[in-house]
Amino acid sequence: MRMRTLVSVSLALLLAAGAGACSAKSANEAAGTPTPGTTRSAEAPGTSPEASPEPSQSPESEPSPSPGATGSPSPSGKPNPGGKNEIGVVGCRTGVPSTKPIATGTGPGGSLLSTGTQGVALTFDDGPDPINTPKILDLLKNCGVKATFCLVGFRARDRPDLVRRIVAEGHTLCNHSWQHLFDLRKRTDQYILHDLGKTNDEIHKIVPGAPISWFRAPGGNFTKHLVDLAGSLGMRSIYWKIDPRDWESAKFGHGSSMVNHIIGAVQSQTRPGAIILSHDNGKPDTITAYKTLLPWLKARFILIPLPVPHAP
């Protein structure tokens, strides 16, 4: 009889201890505190953009600043992290186009700084870049947006795969000279025509028959004569309405400070008809900024590639 009583008491004590442990575990879980002896699942770390190789060096200085450019305000809010896909961009949706007046005017030498329509044109200069160009192409494809790529001749020669992809995915080609000399406008006519012609020829070796209807001078350093020479090769010259100065890292830094500057500049200045200047070569912060900008722009504007003539 005494033995049975001892067993009953011991069993009761064990059950009470077990209930207490379960209660403590439930309380800890409710409070978000790991129970001793357990570990919480690690949260997925935020991804950061890969570093890009430095752009190929040319014998020139930094690009000429755009006239009247100023610092940008802070971006208008952060993207909603919900709905992001594997490349980190919020899903793009077409919204109601802006009713702001269409951008007008001309750039240096009679170059174009607007599309002349409601459409906003995104332009990416100085590539192809082996790291950043594929990333911006992925973002554009995800959003269903076509853009214009201003290619440097020797970089196009070195990355034919990216030139083919740009054309295959429906983007417009633009000649950005052979080696991006900022004083190209000061060279002889013979030199300029050889430079632009060599760039077109190299691109056409890679994508025969692809239209190259546009030219942008390095740094936007146009003269009327340079515009006329490009025109003699069948190319119209484009400047820009918006320069977020993604190349001016000495002023705006790298990482989040540059990303926020780019976003703020584009969001505050874009209006229908604007041509937006950006760079893919050696500019990972630009790619990061467009993860926010592409959905924002598509919700407010009609995004177009610069048009090319119809084939005869």
C-alpha positions in Angstrom: 0.0 0.0 0.0 2.8 2.4 0.9 4.6 1.6 -2.3 1.5 2.3 -4.4 1.2 5.7 -2.6 4.8 6.6 -3.4 4.4 5.7 -7.1 1.2 7.8 -7.3 2.9 10.9 -5.7 6.0 10.5 -8.0 3.8 10.3 -11.1 1.9 13.4 -10.1 5.1 15.4 -9.6 6.4 14.4 -13.0 3.1 15.4 -14.7 3.2 18.8 -13.0 6.8 19.4 -14.0 5.9 18.5 -17.7 3.0 20.8 -17.7 5.1 23.7 -16.3 7.7 23.1 -19.0 5.1 23.2 -21.8 3.6 26.4 -20.3 7.0 28.0 -20.3 7.7 27.0 -23.9 4.3 28.4 -25.0 5.0 31.6 -23.2 8.4 31.9 -24.8 7.1 31.2 -28.3 4.3 33.8 -27.8 6.9 36.4 -26.7 9.2 35.5 -29.6 11.9 34.2 -27.2 13.6 31.0 -28.2 13.1 28.1 -25.8 16.4 26.9 -24.2 18.0 24.3 -26.3 16.3 25.5 -29.5 17.4 28.0 -32.2 15.3 30.3 -34.2 15.4 29.9 -38.0 17.7 32.5 -39.5 16.0 35.2 -41.5 17.0 35.6 -45.1 19.7 38.2 -45.4 19.2 41.2 -47.6 21.0 40.9 -50.9 23.4 43.5 -52.0 24.4 44.4 -55.5 27.6 42.7 -56.8 30.5 44.9 -57.4 31.1 45.8 -61.1 34.4 45.9 -62.8 35.7 49.4 -63.3 34.8 50.9 -66.7 37.5 50.6 -69.3 39.7 53.6 -69.1 39.7 56.2 -71.9 42.0 59.2 -72.2 39.4 61.7 -71.0 38.0 63.3 -67.8 34.7 63.0 -66.1 31.6 63.8 -68.2 30.5 67.4 -68.6 27.8 68.3 -66.1 24.3 68.8 -67.3 23.3 72.5 -67.4 21.2 73.6 -64.4 21.5 70.2 -62.6 21.0 70.4 -58.9 20.8 68.0 -56.0 17.8 65.8 -55.8 15.2 65.5 -53.0 14.7 62.3 -51.1 12.8 59.5 -53.0 9.1 59.5 -52.5 8.8 56.4 -50.3 10.3 52.9 -50.4 9.0 50.1 -52.5 6.7 47.6 -50.8 8.7 44.5 -50.1 5.7 42.4 -50.7 5.4 40.9 -54.2 9.1 41.1 -55.0 10.4 38.5 -57.4 13.7 36.7 -57.6 15.5 39.7 -59.1 14.4 42.0 -56.4 12.0 44.3 -58.2 8.4 45.0 -57.1 5.9 43.8 -59.7 5.3 46.4 -62.4 1.8 47.5 -63.2 0.6 50.0 -65.7 -1.1 53.0 -64.1 -2.8 56.2 -65.2 -0.4 58.3 -67.4 0.7 61.6 -66.0 -1.2 64.7 -67.2 1.9 67.0 -66.8 2.8 69.0 -69.9 5.0 67.3 -72.4 8.7 68.1 -72.2 9.9 70.3 -75.1 13.0 72.0 -76.3 16.3 71.0 -77.9 19.7 70.2 -76.6 23.2 71.4 -77.7 23.7 71.6 -81.4 20.0 70.9 -82.1 20.1 67.5 -80.5 16.9 66.1 -79.1 16.1 66.1 -75.4 12.5 64.9 -75.6 10.6 62.2 -77.5 8.0 64.7 -78.8 5.2 62.4 -77.5 3.7 61.3 -74.2 6.3 58.5 -74.1 9.2 58.7 -71.7 12.5 57.1 -73.0 15.0 55.4 -70.7 18.5 55.4 -72.1 21.5 53.5 -70.8 25.0 54.6 -71.8 28.6 53.4 -72.0 27.9 49.6 -72.1 27.7 46.8 -72.6 28.9 46.0 -69.1 29.4 42.2 -68.4 27.8 42.5 -64.9 25.4 45.4 -65.0 23.9 45.2 -68.5 22.4 41.7 -67.9 20.9 43.0 -64.6 19.2 46.0 -66.2 18.0 43.8 -69.0 16.5 41.4 -66.5 14.7 44.3 -64.7 13.4 45.7 -68.0 12.2 42.3 -69.1 10.4 41.7 -65.8 8.6 45.0 -66.2 7.8 44.6 -69.9 9.7 47.8 -70.7 11.8 48.6 -73.7 14.7 51.0 -73.5 17.5 52.5 -75.6 21.1 51.4 -75.2 23.9 53.8 -76.3 26.8 51.4 -76.9 30.5 52.2 -77.0 32.1 50.5 -80.0 35.0 48.6 -78.4 32.8 47.4 -75.6 30.2 46.1 -78.1 33.0 44.3 -79.9 34.1 42.7 -76.7 30.6 41.6 -75.6 28.7 40.4 -78.7 26.5 38.2 -76.6 25.0 41.2 -74.8 24.6 43.2 -78.1 22.6 40.2 -79.4 20.5 40.1 -76.3 19.7 43.8 -76.4 18.4 43.5 -79.9 16.6 40.2 -79.4 14.7 41.6 -76.5 13.4 44.5 -78.5 15.5 47.5 -77.3 16.8 50.3 -79.5 20.4 50.7 -80.4 22.3 54.0 -80.2 25.9 54.8 -81.3 27.9 56.3 -78.4 31.2 56.5 -80.4 34.1 54.0 -80.5 36.0 54.8 -77.3 34.0 57.6 -75.6 36.3 60.6 -76.2 34.9 63.7 -74.6 36.6 65.9 -77.2 35.2 64.0 -80.1 33.5 67.2 -81.4 36.9 68.8 -81.7 38.4 66.1 -84.0 38.6 66.4 -87.7 35.6 65.4 -89.9 37.5 62.4 -91.2 38.3 61.2 -87.6 34.6 61.6 -86.5 33.2 59.9 -89.5 35.7 57.0 -89.1 34.9 56.7 -85.4 31.1 56.6 -85.8 31.3 54.4 -88.9 33.6 51.9 -87.2 31.2 51.7 -84.2 28.2 51.0 -86.5 30.2 48.5 -88.5 31.3 46.6 -85.5 27.7 46.4 -84.1 26.4 45.2 -87.5 29.0 42.4 -87.6 27.2 41.1 -84.4 23.6 41.9 -85.4 23.5 42.4 -89.2 20.7 44.7 -90.3 19.8 46.0 -86.8 18.8 49.7 -87.1 21.2 52.2 -85.5 19.2 55.3 -85.8 20.5 57.4 -82.9 23.8 58.9 -81.8 24.7 60.4 -78.4 28.0 62.3 -78.1 30.2 61.3 -75.1 29.3 63.6 -72.3 26.6 65.1 -74.4 29.2 67.3 -75.9 27.4 68.2 -79.1 28.0 70.9 -81.7 25.8 71.6 -84.6 28.5 70.3 -86.9 28.8 67.0 -85.0 25.0 66.6 -85.2 25.2 67.2 -88.9 28.0 64.6 -89.3 26.0 62.0 -87.4 23.0 62.9 -89.6 25.1 62.2 -92.7 25.4 58.6 -91.4 21.6 58.3 -91.0 21.6 59.0 -87.2 19.6 61.5 -85.2 21.4 63.0 -82.2 19.9 62.7 -78.7 20.7 64.6 -75.5 18.5 64.2 -72.4 15.9 66.0 -70.3 16.9 64.4 -67.1 20.4 63.6 -65.9 20.4 62.1 -62.4 24.2 62.3 -62.5 24.7 58.7 -61.5 28.3 59.1 -62.7 29.1 61.8 -60.1 30.2 59.6 -57.3 32.6 62.3 -56.0 29.6 64.3 -55.0 26.9 61.8 -54.3 29.0 58.8 -53.0 28.3 55.1 -53.5 25.7 52.7 -52.1 22.5 54.0 -50.5 23.4 57.7 -50.8 23.8 57.4 -54.6 20.8 55.1 -55.0 18.6 57.6 -53.0 19.9 60.5 -55.1 19.1 58.8 -58.4 15.6 57.8 -57.3 14.9 61.3 -56.0 16.2 63.0 -59.1 14.2 60.9 -61.5 11.0 60.9 -59.4 11.0 64.7 -59.0 12.0 65.6 -62.6 10.3 63.1 -64.9 7.4 64.4 -67.1 5.8 63.0 -70.3 8.2 63.1 -73.3 11.4 63.2 -71.2 14.5 61.4 -72.2 16.2 60.0 -69.1 20.0 59.5 -69.1 21.4 56.6 -67.1 24.5 54.5 -67.2 24.9 50.7 -67.0 28.7 50.5 -67.4 30.4 50.3 -64.0 27.3 51.7 -62.2 25.8 49.1 -59.9 24.0 51.8 -57.9 22.0 52.7 -61.0 20.8 49.1 -61.3 19.7 49.1 -57.7 17.9 52.4 -58.1 15.9 51.0 -61.1 14.5 48.3 -58.9 12.5 51.1 -57.4 12.2 53.4 -60.4 10.9 51.0 -63.0 7.6 50.1 -61.1 7.3 53.8 -60.1 7.7 55.0 -63.7 5.5 52.4 -65.3 2.7 53.3 -62.9 2.8 57.0 -64.0 4.2 57.2 -67.5 4.2 55.5 -70.9 7.7 54.0 -71.2 9.0 53.7 -74.8 12.2 52.9 -76.7 13.3 55.6 -79.1 11.7 54.7 -82.4 13.5 53.2 -85.3 12.5 53.6 -89.0 10.4 50.7 -90.4 12.3 48.4 -92.7 11.6 49.1 -96.4 
